[in-house]
Amino acid sequence: MGKVKIIIVCTFIGAVTDLILNILLMPSYSYNAAAISYLGAEIATSLSMFLIAHKMIPVSYFNKDVLLYSVSAILMGIGLFLMTFIHMEDFIQLLSMFIVGLIIYIGMLMLKRDAFA
């Protein structure tokens, strides 16, 4: 589509955001700053792509599929949040949360007979 420059600009925005957040947060939050900075960079990149490219790539946000994916993700998030209250070994909790999240999300998609599932 000849829009490589847009991707480069949006990626640059994310990289600068990551760098700035790392510089600001590292002294206080140590290694947790890297996770927070990465999340901030991903949000900045996604938001900049949406704001810059939304006119070129028409996307409908209010349809049945988007609602289904959103509800499935919210239910999965609630299920995973509730699992944090169960105390178990870290690796077992990670593995069980992965399995439960997968079951909830794919189960919702299969329940609604989504083509993706």
C-alpha positions in Angstrom: 0.0 0.0 0.0 3.0 2.3 0.1 2.5 3.3 3.7 5.8 2.1 5.1 6.7 5.6 6.3 3.6 5.6 8.6 4.7 2.3 10.2 8.2 3.6 10.8 6.9 6.8 12.4 4.5 4.9 14.7 7.3 2.5 15.7 9.6 5.4 16.4 6.9 6.9 18.6 6.7 3.7 20.5 10.5 3.4 20.8 10.9 7.0 22.1 8.0 6.3 24.6 9.8 3.2 25.8 13.1 5.0 26.2 11.6 7.9 28.1 9.5 5.7 30.4 12.6 3.5 31.2 14.7 6.6 32.0 12.0 8.0 34.3 10.9 4.8 36.0 14.1 2.7 36.4 15.4 4.5 39.5 12.1 3.9 41.4 10.8 0.6 40.0 13.9 -1.3 38.9 13.1 -4.2 36.6 9.4 -3.6 36.9 10.0 -0.4 35.0 10.8 -2.4 31.9 7.4 -4.1 31.9 5.6 -0.8 32.5 7.7 0.9 29.8 7.0 -1.8 27.3 3.3 -1.6 27.9 3.4 2.2 27.5 5.3 1.8 24.3 2.8 -0.7 22.9 -0.1 1.6 23.8 1.7 4.6 22.2 2.4 2.6 19.0 -1.1 1.3 18.7 -2.7 4.6 19.5 -0.5 6.5 17.0 -1.2 3.9 14.3 -4.9 4.3 14.9 -4.8 8.1 14.9 -2.5 8.3 11.8 -3.8 5.5 9.7 -7.5 5.3 10.5 -8.5 7.3 7.5 -6.7 5.0 5.1 -7.8 1.7 6.6 -11.6 1.7 7.4 -12.4 -0.4 10.4 -15.8 -0.8 11.9 -15.6 -1.0 15.7 -19.2 -1.5 16.5 -20.1 -4.9 15.1 -20.9 -8.4 16.4 -17.4 -9.8 16.0 -15.7 -6.9 17.9 -18.3 -7.2 20.7 -17.7 -11.0 20.9 -13.9 -10.7 21.1 -14.2 -7.9 23.7 -16.6 -9.8 25.9 -14.5 -12.9 25.6 -11.3 -11.0 26.6 -13.1 -9.4 29.5 -14.4 -12.7 30.8 -10.9 -14.2 30.4 -9.4 -11.3 32.3 -11.9 -11.8 35.2 -11.2 -15.5 35.3 -7.4 -14.9 35.4 -7.8 -12.2 38.1 -9.8 -14.6 40.2 -7.1 -17.2 39.8 -4.6 -14.9 41.4 -6.3 -15.5 44.8 -5.5 -19.2 44.6 -2.1 -19.8 46.2 0.1 -22.3 44.4 3.7 -22.6 43.2 4.5 -19.9 40.6 5.1 -22.2 37.7 1.9 -24.2 38.4 -0.1 -21.0 38.7 1.4 -19.7 35.4 0.6 -22.9 33.6 -2.9 -23.2 35.1 -3.7 -19.5 34.3 -2.6 -20.1 30.7 -4.8 -23.2 30.4 -7.8 -21.5 32.1 -7.5 -18.4 29.9 -7.3 -20.4 26.8 -10.3 -22.5 27.7 -12.4 -19.4 28.6 -11.5 -17.4 25.5 -11.8 -20.2 23.0 -14.8 -21.6 24.8 -16.6 -18.3 24.3 -15.7 -18.2 20.6 -16.9 -21.8 20.1 -20.1 -21.1 22.0 -20.9 -18.3 19.6 -19.7 -20.4 16.6 -17.0 -17.9 15.6 -15.0 -18.7 12.4 -11.7 -18.0 14.2 -12.3 -20.7 16.8 
